């Protein structure tokens, strides 16, 4: 049985000697696993006959507000549809959007997945007194790359299907599959189905406690947000180191219960 205090204490002890390396690796994890949002907007610009001086003189009237803009928009829209180039423009826009989506999707699969697994491997091995930044490139090794991509893609696909059902089941399953990158970091060739099965077993009965563990970092992240947002970056190593400690505890528990073998994790029984 594990406690939040024990995991965090171990994480702090590790970070005392490896903080800045852990900070660098945490930036990679944030980059490949974070979800960026962005948006923009445009200010409506008068078009067409709205530039008519008579219309501007009457811009405060209710008749102008209720009639001019709708009619102007419909006139322009109607003319656009009647243009022989309308469907060509729509096709080009759709094609550009598809290409952008494909590039982002490919970037996530072929670059971010291996980087995430390699970064998780760094934290796990550092927790075992093997501090080596070369672990980051673990996911790009010839005999491991495709297996990692396949397993991580399968994990995200299954989790996505659960989210299609309802938000809550999707969140629960995201905790059930959280150990997959760590399992792959130990043995990339364990098999995509076996990786999900093991993660399910390791997190059985632990999901609520894992959720509470996540909540325990909210205060730190809020402080980081107040510190011009940059402070969040300095909390990430603490969070990632603690999750690595959790994985080690759950892995040992699974081994003790006979849910898996040492060979499946690429470990020496001795």
Secondary structure as GFF3:
##gff-version 3
##sequence-region A 1 270
A	DSSP	alpha_helix	4	33	.	.	.	ID=ss1
A	DSSP	three_ten_helix	48	51	.	.	.	ID=ss2
A	DSSP	alpha_helix	53	57	.	.	.	ID=ss3
A	DSSP	alpha_helix	62	63	.	.	.	ID=ss4
A	DSSP	pi_helix	64	68	.	.	.	ID=ss5
A	DSSP	alpha_helix	69	82	.	.	.	ID=ss6
A	DSSP	alpha_helix	86	107	.	.	.	ID=ss7
A	DSSP	pi_helix	108	112	.	.	.	ID=ss8
A	DSSP	alpha_helix	113	127	.	.	.	ID=ss9
A	DSSP	three_ten_helix	133	140	.	.	.	ID=ss10
A	DSSP	alpha_helix	145	165	.	.	.	ID=ss11
A	DSSP	alpha_helix	167	176	.	.	.	ID=ss12
A	DSSP	alpha_helix	180	186	.	.	.	ID=ss13
A	DSSP	alpha_helix	192	203	.	.	.	ID=ss14
A	DSSP	alpha_helix	207	215	.	.	.	ID=ss15
A	DSSP	alpha_helix	218	226	.	.	.	ID=ss16
A	DSSP	alpha_helix	231	257	.	.	.	ID=ss17
A	DSSP	three_ten_helix	263	265	.	.	.	ID=ss18
###
